[in-house]
């Protein structure tokens, strides 16, 4: 039962990431993409596109169950680096994302 819940959560989370990425690429309209809210500087148009491609990629990894845990650990490492080394991610958001990604990564192993 819990395994199925985790599986479906990962699937929905992957679909959510893909929708957010498509919105960042202006392919579908969404008023605001939460991924950008955690950044101090939302960057150039090129940055937004590359950020969208990255979000799209780990969204695909989350849909494909065997790659899901790795996508969470990769996201945790990236956000931790950007939060504590470069200080480009708001500390509260960054800490939250790192903790949640580590928990989800461990649950999906």
N, C-alpha and C positions, 0 to 999 in steps of 0.2 A: 504494500500500500504506500509506504513512505517513499519507496523507490520510484513508483509511478508519479507521485506528486512532484518529486525533484525533477524527474524527466520532463514532465509537462511545464514546470516552471522554467526550466532551461530553454525549452522550445519557445515558449511565449516570450521570454527575455531576448532570445535571438531574433525573433520577429520584430520585437519592439526596437532593437538596435538597428535593424535593417530599415524600418520605417523612419527612424530618426536620421539615419544616414541619407536616405533619399530626400528627406526634407532639407538637410544641409546642402544638398546638391540642387535644390530648387526644383526637384522633379515631382514632389507632392507638397501641397500647402499645409503647413502646421504653423500656428502662431509663434511658438517659441520652442526651441529644442533644449531640453534640460542639460544635455551634455555641455553646452556652451556656458551655462550659468556658473559652473564651477571654476571657470578660467578667469584670471584677472584681466587678461587682454585677449579678446576674441580674434585678434589677428587679421591678417589680410585675407582676401578672397582665396588665394592659393592655399593658405593654411587651412581655411574652412573646408576646401575640397579634399585635401590630403587627410584631414581629421575625419571627414565623412567616409573616405575609402577605408580608413583603418577601422572605424566603427562598423562599417559594412562587413569587413573581413571577419572580425570576431563575432559578429552576428551570425554569419554563416557557420563558423566553428561551433557556435552554441546550438544551432539547429542540428548539426551532425554530432550526435551524442558522444562519439568516441574522442572528440576534440574539445569537449565542453570544459573540462577541468583546466586544461591548458590555457584556454581563452581567459578564464578568470584569473589565473596566476599571472599571465602576461599583463593583463589590465592592472592588477595590483602592483606589479613591479613598475610599470610605466607611470601610474598615478603617484606612487610613492616617490619615485625619482623627480617627477615634476613638482610635487608638493614640497619635499624637504630639501632637494638640492637646488632646483632652479626657482622655486617659490612662484611658479606660474599658475598653480592651482590653489584656490582658497583652502586654507588649512583644515577647516571644519569639514568641507566637502571631501577633500582629499583623504583625510583620516577615515571618514565614513566609508568611502568607496573601497579603500584598501582593506579595511576590516571585513566588509560585506563580501568582497571578492575572495578573500582568503577563506572565509567560512563556506561560501558557495563552491569554491574549488575543492575544498576538503570533502564536502558532502557529495560531490559528483565524481570523485575518484572511483 
